[in-house]
Amino acid sequence: MKLELGKIHIKDVQFADETRIKDGVLYVNAAELSAEVLKDDRLIGCRIELARPGESVRITPVKDVIEPRLKMQGPGVVFPGVMGKVTQVGEGVTYCMDGACVITVGQIVGFQEGVIDMSGPAADYCPFSKTQNVCVVIEPKEGLDTHVYESAGRMAGLSAASYLAKTLKDQTPDETTVYETKPLFEQAAQYPELPRVGYIHMLQSQGLLHDTYYYGVDAKQFIPTIMYPTEIFDGAIISGNCVAPCDKVTTYHHEHNPVIEDLYRQHGKTLNFMGVILTNENVFLMDKERHSDMTAKLCEYIGLQGVLLTEEGYGNPDTDLMMNCKKTTQHGVKVVIITDEFPGRDGKSYSLADVCKEADTMISCGNGNIVIHFPAMEHVIGMQDYIEMQIGGWVGCKYDDGSFDAEIQIIIASTIANGFNKLCARGY
């Protein structure tokens, strides 16, 4: 499967009478975009706001972040099974709005929606402080069930991204990257002298507003499977959960999965990238045993010699992480784990809720328990009403001037456990 990803670089975003891209600037008709979102009768209000790098702006509570993408050639649509028919994607030509994001914001669903600061000390921890952001601030109908509200918020972001993506149609990419993975036997034969390496991609699927969707299917409803890496660039996986903001894999992070991108960079040089094994994170022990058995079996079956392994969230999913590591290693496959840590503010507690002796090669994405000060901003997109109950905050952490103290796990993607951040930990 071969995909050409054309990047149109966006260097600014502004309001205008017509939604279009010109000279690297995304112009947005706020009324049209709001009307598109409000086609969902579960919502009674939608306000569009813009946030640019360096501005004194705070965005919270953040639900999801999405990069607008448009299928130009090849089957299907971006976000298949959700924004269009269930058709396999991952081949042909897709354009993306590089440097621009849709951010959904609104009243809190759970306690785990996060914060994005466009300037100040917290901005250094978040990749979205560097992007041109179109913020979709939604207001739900009274009395919506939490799962219904989460669904409405998820669809608001996808609808907004699909609306903006139409502006890519007449653009010429500033940069094009080609990704290709061949059918299994062909791929193995392409670089027989290089180690066969894959990626075990664990999706959050614990329920209770902790869900992820693959071709529109809730991830907890499927068993481990193999996918072409290119499918993920076309939106085959979307976020639908409110796990801790620091390691929440937003839809943007699925579109830009850094493990897949880096494996492609090394493909044909230091390794033969064979593909992705997709699995989930279960609540019950029986399911954890079943799915980790299947994941290890798939690694052996397709002849992998090494894998990279990532999770989403922490605590309960750490057991899935270790089971996958242990069983895959026992099948003769070398495993490298990428994860973040929660060893307490002093760093002296256990970093993970579970461990196994096979987990002997790990890459840390940082300590989510570190506390920093968030200075007051001139403008807040959304509301700060929930800071004390958002994960990382606590009762009494807010000050009268609008500033607050919190652990960095309140920041979207600050320690995201797939490496799309700037933190790591040093061993002694």
Protein Blocks (a to p, Z undefined) as FASTA:
>chain_A
ZZdddddddfbdcddfbdcdeehiacddfklmmmmmmmpmkbcbdcdddddehiacdddd
dfbdcdddddfbdedjehihklmccddehiajddddehiacddddddfblmbccddfedj
klmmpmklmbccddddddddehiafklmmmmmmmmmmmmmmmmmmmmmmpccfbdcdddd
ddfklmmmmmmmbccddddddddfeggoiacdeehiafklpccddddfklmmnopaccdb
dbdfkloccfklmmmomklmmmmmmgokloccfbdcdddddfblklmmmmmmmmmmmmmm
nopabdcdddedehjlmmmmmmmmmmmmmnopacdddddddebjnopacfbfbdcfklmb
ccdebjfkbccdddddfbdghjfklmmmpghiaehiacfkopacddfklpghklocnhpa
cbdcddZZ
